[in-house]
Structures are given as structure tokens and as C-alpha cells.
């Protein structure tokens, strides 16, 4: 029997949608079915997640005239245009029309690529997110960012395309590998750092319970993360300004992911290290207390997350890859830094020389 713990609403006018958080939600037709328009459905998953959850999602859909399952290989390295083409091949060959609904069942890679496919197929079809990893639940499933990677940069080809509903089942986190749980918690901590100091302080106390997968604590962490994200997205859906604060650590992190090869470092691991670099740079610029940086480093270590960039990441490699980042505007790199815990700021006055000196001083 399902247990609905929390319902949030992402307020985007006519594109608003609910986010359901609870236990055993995948099997609850009363939550899923109302958001599936028409009688055709495409369920997109990967070969790790599909055996665990796709049948339950399929059962919750009830009778449909056409249900097509697309099972992708698992891994960030498959978040490509080639994989996107395989989705279109299956959907077109199965004769899905523009009334079909795409349902993403999986982590961030599945959600991103399925969402981009939904945005493109017949110029846009209905889309539901069913995230199964903590990272996807607190980050990529909400907000409408969809994309695939390119060898020259992460998430460089994509679209803003909102889902019509998000179903978050905390049960999926019980079987999540410890490394992926920690990677997801990195994004949870991010919300405290950028805009919610009380949440950050709560996370420091609650971290042992979160790492032990205590259900109530996980549900609260997910809800509080998404309350923060929903507020930012509602204020700036297409990242014209404020929404960029959600990218704390991501410019450094994306450079690590691209240089190392997609999939070698988990996204949350790269972001964790990137956030620590951003906090260190904030302190070096006199904006943040050194004690706050050290406190955050200890929290990452408690979570078994990396606190050093890869040894082969030279300052020059960082600068080259960060220069291709989506957040470069008119040749100026925008970085998200902190003025204090819970107060992020966006700066565009960090020169290449300053970054090179900063990265070199860290031994990177």
C-alpha cells in the first residue's frame, strides 16, 4: 500500500506540476494515471533499473492501447545523441503519435535523455518523471533541464522542458549503492549552502541518519531540497539570473567529468569537489570564513565524497574546459560563489589569471 508523505507544487503558471514524495508510489495508479494523456505510453529506463521497477509502473498504467518499453544501457557515457536516436527509432517504428506520454524511470541520465526526447518528439509530448536515485530525485527530475552530453562538454545539447508530474518513491533508495547515495546527498547539501542555512545545519546533524537510509529523514531531506529548488525555478525558469545559483560547484565539476571521461566520476562526486573549490575560492576572495570551508570539507569526508580534484587536472585543463561552459556569457565566465553559508552570489569578474593562480595554489 502506498504512503504519500508530501506533495509539492512547482509553480510555473500553465506549466505547473505536482511532485509526490512517498513510499510504494510506483504501484499507485491514482497518482500516475491522471498525468498520462491518451492511450499510448513510452516507458524509458535502463538495464539496471528496468528489471526492478518497470513492471510496477506498467501495472499502474492500467489498460492502454500501446505501451512501448525502451531500455537503455546504464551509464553517463551513454547520454549521447546516438542513444537519443535509438529512442526515436523505437518510438517511430511503434507508431506513437503526438498524444503519447513518455515516462522516465531511472536516474538522472535516463530522466535527462527521456525529457529531451519528449521535448523533440513531434515537437513535444507529455512527460512524467519517475526518478529512482537520490540525485535525480532532488535535482534533475525537477526544473525542466533536459540534455545529452557532447565530447566537448556536458549537457551542451538540450532544452528546457517541464514534466507534467514527478513521482518520488523513497523505497528506491534502500537498494541504491552507497556511492550513489552519497553522490545524491552532495546535491542535497548544495541547497543548504546556496540559500538555506537552517537546512545546512540540520543536514550536519541528520547526516548519520541519512547515510543509514532512515526513511523519514530521507523524505524530509528530499522535501526541503525541492522546496528550495522549486522556489528558484519558479522565479527564473530558464536560468536568466537567479537560477544559476543552483550551479554551485558545477562549473568546476563539469570540467572534472569531461576531462576524466563521463561516468568515471559520478556527477555528485564531481559537484562535491567543485563546491569545495568554489568555497575555497570564496574564502580566498575574502567573502567566506576559512572555518566554513573546513567545516564543509569535514562534512564531505563524513559522506565519503572526494575532496581533491584528480591529480592529472592541471590548472590549464580546468581553464580550457571551464571556458566552454554554458555559463560563459560574452567571453566572461560566471561562477557561483558564497558570501556566507546560505547566501550564494553570481560573479563574472574572476579572471583567467586569478583562476590559474587559485587552482595552482591547491596543487591541482
C-alpha positions in Angstrom: 0.0 0.0 0.0 1.4 3.4 -1.0 2.1 6.1 1.6 2.0 9.7 0.2 4.2 11.7 2.6 4.5 15.1 0.9 3.1 16.8 -2.2 4.8 19.9 -3.6 3.9 22.1 -6.5 6.3 23.7 -8.9 4.6 27.0 -9.8 5.2 27.8 -13.4 1.8 29.1 -14.5 0.3 26.8 -17.1 3.4 24.6 -16.9 3.0 24.0 -13.1 3.1 20.4 -11.9 3.0 18.3 -8.7 5.8 16.4 -7.1 4.7 13.4 -5.0 7.1 12.1 -2.3 6.3 8.8 -0.5 6.6 5.1 -0.3 5.4 2.5 -2.9 4.2 5.2 -5.2 5.1 3.4 -8.4 2.2 1.0 -8.0 -0.4 3.7 -7.2 -2.5 4.2 -10.3 -4.4 7.1 -8.6 -1.1 9.2 -8.7 0.3 8.1 -12.1 -2.7 7.6 -14.4 -4.2 11.1 -14.2 -1.0 12.5 -15.7 -0.9 10.2 -18.7 -2.8 11.7 -21.6 -4.1 9.5 -24.3 -3.7 5.7 -24.5 -0.1 5.5 -25.7 2.9 5.3 -23.4 6.6 5.1 -23.8 8.5 3.9 -20.7 12.2 4.8 -20.9 14.6 3.1 -18.4 18.0 1.5 -18.3 19.1 -2.1 -18.0 19.8 -1.7 -14.2 16.6 -0.1 -13.2 14.1 -1.7 -15.6 14.1 -5.2 -14.0 13.3 -3.6 -10.6 10.5 -1.1 -11.4 9.2 -1.0 -14.9 6.6 -3.8 -14.4 5.2 -2.0 -11.4 4.9 1.3 -13.4 3.4 -0.6 -16.2 0.8 -2.2 -14.0 -0.2 1.2 -12.5 -1.0 2.5 -16.0 -3.9 0.1 -16.5 -5.2 -0.7 -19.9 -3.5 1.2 -22.7 -3.7 0.7 -26.4 0.1 0.9 -26.8 2.9 0.6 -24.3 6.5 0.6 -25.6 9.5 0.0 -23.4 12.9 1.4 -24.3 15.7 0.0 -22.2 19.0 1.9 -22.5 22.4 0.9 -21.4 23.3 2.2 -17.9 25.9 5.0 -17.5 26.7 8.6 -18.1 28.8 7.6 -21.1 25.6 6.7 -22.9 23.9 10.1 -22.5 24.6 10.9 -26.2 22.9 11.8 -29.4 23.3 8.2 -30.6 21.3 7.0 -27.6 18.7 9.6 -28.3 18.4 8.3 -31.8 17.7 4.8 -30.6 14.7 6.2 -28.6 13.3 7.8 -31.7 13.9 4.7 -33.7 11.8 2.6 -31.3 9.0 5.2 -30.8 8.6 5.8 -34.5 8.7 2.2 -35.5 6.0 1.5 -32.9 3.8 4.3 -34.5 3.4 6.5 -31.5 1.5 9.7 -32.2 1.7 13.1 -30.5 -0.8 12.1 -27.8 1.7 9.7 -26.3 3.3 10.1 -22.9 6.9 9.5 -22.2 7.7 8.2 -18.7 11.3 8.2 -17.4 12.1 5.5 -14.9 15.6 5.8 -13.6 18.3 8.2 -12.5 19.5 11.5 -13.9 20.8 10.2 -17.2 17.5 8.5 -18.0 15.5 11.5 -16.9 17.6 13.9 -18.9 17.6 12.0 -22.1 14.0 10.9 -21.9 13.0 14.5 -21.2 15.0 15.8 -24.2 13.4 13.0 -26.4 9.9 14.1 -25.1 10.8 17.8 -26.0 11.8 16.8 -29.5 9.3 14.1 -30.5 6.7 15.6 -32.7 7.7 19.0 -31.3 6.8 18.0 -27.7 4.8 15.3 -26.0 3.6 14.7 -22.4 6.3 13.7 -20.0 6.4 12.2 -16.5 9.5 11.8 -14.3 9.9 8.7 -12.0 13.4 9.2 -10.6 15.0 6.3 -8.8 18.2 7.8 -7.5 18.6 10.4 -4.8 20.5 12.7 -7.2 17.6 12.6 -9.7 15.0 13.0 -7.0 16.5 16.2 -5.6 17.9 17.7 -8.7 17.4 16.7 -12.3 13.8 15.4 -12.2 12.5 18.9 -11.2 13.1 22.1 -13.1 12.9 21.0 -16.7 16.5 20.9 -17.7 16.9 18.1 -20.3 20.0 17.4 -22.4 22.6 15.0 -23.7 26.4 15.3 -23.5 28.9 16.0 -26.2 32.6 15.0 -26.1 33.5 18.7 -25.8 31.1 19.5 -22.9 28.5 18.1 -20.6 24.8 18.9 -21.2 25.6 21.1 -24.2 22.7 19.9 -26.3 19.3 20.1 -24.8 16.1 22.0 -24.0 14.1 23.4 -21.1 11.1 21.1 -21.0 9.0 20.6 -17.9 7.4 17.3 -16.8 3.7 17.2 -16.0 4.4 15.3 -12.8 7.2 13.8 -10.7 6.8 10.7 -8.6 9.5 10.1 -5.9 9.5 6.8 -4.2 11.9 6.7 -1.3 11.9 2.9 -1.3 14.2 3.0 -4.3 17.0 4.5 -2.0 17.2 1.3 0.1 18.8 -0.6 -2.8 20.9 2.3 -4.1 24.7 1.7 -3.9 26.3 3.6 -1.1 28.4 5.6 -3.6 25.4 6.8 -5.5 23.6 7.7 -2.2 26.5 9.9 -1.2 26.6 11.5 -4.6 22.9 12.4 -4.3 23.5 13.8 -0.8 26.0 16.2 -2.3 23.2 17.9 -4.2 21.1 17.9 -1.1 23.8 19.8 0.8 24.1 22.2 -2.1 20.6 23.7 -1.3 21.7 24.4 2.3 24.9 26.1 1.1 23.2 28.4 -1.5 20.0 29.6 0.2 19.0 27.7 3.4 21.4 27.8 6.3 19.0 26.2 8.7 18.7 23.3 6.3 22.5 23.1 6.1 22.7 22.9 9.9 20.0 20.3 10.0 21.9 18.2 7.5 25.0 18.2 9.6 23.0 16.7 12.5 21.0 14.4 10.3 23.8 13.1 8.1 24.3 9.8 10.1 20.5 9.0 9.7 20.6 9.9 6.0 23.6 7.7 5.4 21.8 4.9 7.3 18.8 5.4 4.9 16.3 6.3 7.6 13.1 6.8 5.6 11.6 9.7 7.4 14.9 11.7 7.3 15.4 10.9 3.6 11.8 12.1 2.9 12.4 15.3 4.8 15.7 16.0 3.1 14.1 15.5 -0.3 11.2 17.7 0.5 13.3 20.5 1.9 15.7 20.3 -1.1 12.8 20.5 -3.6 11.1 23.4 -1.7 14.3 25.4 -2.3 14.6 24.3 -5.9 11.0 24.9 -6.8 11.2 28.5 -5.4 14.3 29.2 -7.5 12.9 27.6 -10.7 9.6 29.5 -10.3 11.5 32.8 -10.1 13.8 32.0 -13.0 12.7 29.1 -15.1 15.2 29.5 -17.9 18.3 30.5 -15.9 18.4 34.1 -16.9 19.8 35.1 -13.5 18.8 33.7 -10.1 18.6 30.0 -11.2 22.3 30.0 -11.8 22.9 29.7 -8.1 21.8 26.0 -8.4 25.1 25.5 -10.3 27.3 25.9 -7.2 30.3 23.8 -7.9 29.0 22.6 -11.3 31.4 24.6 -13.5 34.4 23.0 -11.7 32.6 19.7 -11.5 31.6 19.5 -15.2 35.2 20.2 -16.1 36.2 17.2 -14.0 33.6 14.9 -15.5 34.5 16.0 -19.1 38.3 15.6 -18.5 38.0 12.2 -16.8 35.5 10.7 -19.2 31.8 10.6 -18.5 31.0 8.0 -15.9 34.4 7.7 -14.2 33.4 10.2 -11.6 29.7 10.3 -10.6 28.1 13.7 -11.1 27.5 14.2 -7.4 31.2 13.4 -6.7 32.4 15.9 -9.2 30.0 18.5 -7.9 31.1 17.9 -4.3 34.7 18.6 -5.2 33.6 21.5 -7.3 31.6 23.0 -4.4 34.6 22.7 -2.2 36.7 24.5 -4.8 34.0 27.2 -5.0 34.0 27.7 -1.2 37.8 27.9 -1.2 37.8 30.5 -3.9 35.1 32.4 -2.0 37.3 32.4 1.1 40.4 33.4 -0.9 38.4 36.4 -2.2 37.5 37.4 1.4 33.9 36.5 1.1 33.7 33.4 3.3 35.3 32.4 6.6 38.0 29.8 6.4 36.3 27.9 9.2 33.2 27.4 7.0 35.3 25.9 4.3 37.0 23.5 6.7 33.6 22.5 8.2 32.2 21.7 4.7 35.3 19.7 3.9 34.8 17.6 7.0 31.1 17.0 6.1 32.2 15.7 2.6 34.7 13.4 4.2 32.0 12.1 6.5 29.9 11.4 3.4 32.9 9.6 1.8 32.9 12.1 -1.0 36.2 13.3 -2.8 37.7 16.5 -1.5 40.5 16.7 -4.1 40.4 17.1 -7.9 42.0 14.4 -9.9 45.8 14.6 -9.8 46.0 15.0 -13.6 43.7 18.0 -13.7 46.1 20.9 -14.2 45.0 24.5 -14.0 45.3 24.7 -17.8 42.9 21.8 -18.3 40.4 23.3 -15.9 40.6 26.7 -17.6 40.2 25.2 -21.1 37.1 23.1 -20.2 35.5 25.8 -18.0 35.9 28.2 -20.9 33.4 26.0 -22.9 30.9 26.0 -20.1 27.3 27.1 -20.8 27.7 29.8 -18.2 30.2 31.7 -20.3 28.5 34.9 -21.4 30.2 37.3 -23.8 33.5 35.7 -23.1 33.1 36.1 -19.3 32.9 33.1 -17.1 30.1 33.3 -14.5 30.9 31.4 -11.3 28.6 30.8 -8.3 30.4 31.6 -5.0 29.3 32.1 -1.4 29.2 35.3 0.7 28.2 33.2 3.6 26.6 29.8 4.3 23.1 30.1 2.9 23.9 33.1 0.7 25.1 32.4 -2.9 26.2 35.0 -5.4 27.0 35.0 -9.1 30.2 36.7 -10.1 31.8 37.3 -13.5 34.9 39.1 -12.5 37.2 36.1 -11.8 39.9 36.4 -14.4 41.7 33.5 -16.0 44.9 34.6 -14.3 43.2 34.6 -10.9 41.7 31.1 -11.5 45.0 29.8 -12.7 46.8 31.1 -9.6 44.0 29.7 -7.3 44.0 26.2 -8.9 47.8 26.1 -8.9 47.9 27.1 -5.2 45.8 24.0 -4.4 48.2 21.6 -6.1 45.7 20.8 -8.8 
